[in-house]
Amino acid sequence: MNADPDFTLLVRTLENCGVEIRTEKCEGEGGLVRMQDRHVLFLSVYSPTERKKEMCLDAIRKLMHPRMHVAPRIRKLLGEEEWDE
C-alpha cells in the first residue's frame, strides 16, 4: 500500500483485528464502517499518507481498549494519555 513503516504497522494492526482495509477512489476521505458482522476501513486514494494514518489511528481508538495488546509503536502514535498501563 505505502512505503511508510508506521502506516504499514497501523494497517497490519487493524487487519490482525479483523478489519478489512479498502483503498477506493471516493470523493470523501472514507472512514470505518460496520458491514453486518465485520468492520471495513475505507481510505481514499486521494488522501495523503498522514491523513490515512490518522484515520487508522481513529479506527484503532474505536475498536481497541487499554487491556488489549498493541505494539509499543502504536501506543506511542496513539499518545501515552490513551493508555492506562
C-alpha positions in Angstrom: 0.0 0.0 0.0 2.6 2.5 1.1 6.3 2.7 2.0 5.7 4.5 5.3 6.5 1.9 8.1 4.1 3.5 10.6 1.2 3.3 8.0 2.1 -0.3 7.3 2.1 -1.2 11.0 -1.2 0.5 11.5 -2.8 -1.4 8.6 -1.4 -4.7 9.9 -2.7 -4.0 13.4 -6.2 -3.3 12.0 -6.1 -6.4 9.8 -5.0 -8.5 12.7 -8.1 -7.3 14.5 -10.2 -8.5 11.6 -10.7 -5.1 9.9 -10.7 -5.1 6.1 -8.8 -2.2 4.7 -10.1 -0.9 1.3 -8.5 1.9 -0.7 -11.0 3.4 -3.0 -11.5 6.3 -5.4 -14.0 8.3 -3.5 -14.9 11.9 -3.0 -14.7 11.9 0.8 -11.9 10.7 3.0 -13.6 7.4 3.8 -13.9 6.0 7.3 -14.7 3.0 9.5 -18.0 1.2 8.9 -19.6 -1.9 10.2 -20.9 -4.2 7.5 -23.0 -7.0 9.0 -20.5 -8.8 11.3 -17.3 -7.1 10.2 -15.6 -3.8 10.1 -14.2 -2.2 7.0 -12.0 0.9 6.9 -12.3 2.8 3.6 -9.4 5.0 2.7 -9.4 7.4 -0.2 -6.6 7.1 -2.8 -6.6 10.9 -2.9 -5.8 11.3 0.8 -2.2 12.0 1.8 -0.5 9.3 3.9 -0.6 11.4 7.0 -4.4 11.6 6.8 -4.7 7.8 6.2 -2.5 7.2 9.3 -4.9 9.5 11.3 -7.9 7.5 10.0 -6.2 4.2 11.0 -5.5 5.6 14.5 -9.1 6.8 14.8 -10.3 3.3 13.9 -7.9 1.7 16.4 -9.2 4.0 19.1 -12.7 3.0 18.4 -12.0 -0.7 18.3 -9.4 -1.2 21.0 -9.3 -0.9 24.7 -6.3 -0.4 27.0 -6.0 -4.0 28.1 -5.6 -5.3 24.5 -2.1 -6.0 23.3 -0.9 -3.3 20.9 2.6 -2.8 19.7 4.6 -0.1 21.6 5.0 1.9 18.4 1.2 2.0 18.0 0.8 3.1 21.6 3.3 5.9 21.0 1.4 7.0 17.9 -1.9 7.0 19.9 -0.3 9.1 22.7 0.5 8.0 26.2 -2.6 9.5 27.6 -4.6 7.0 25.6 -3.2 4.1 27.7 -3.6 3.4 31.4 -0.9 0.9 32.0 
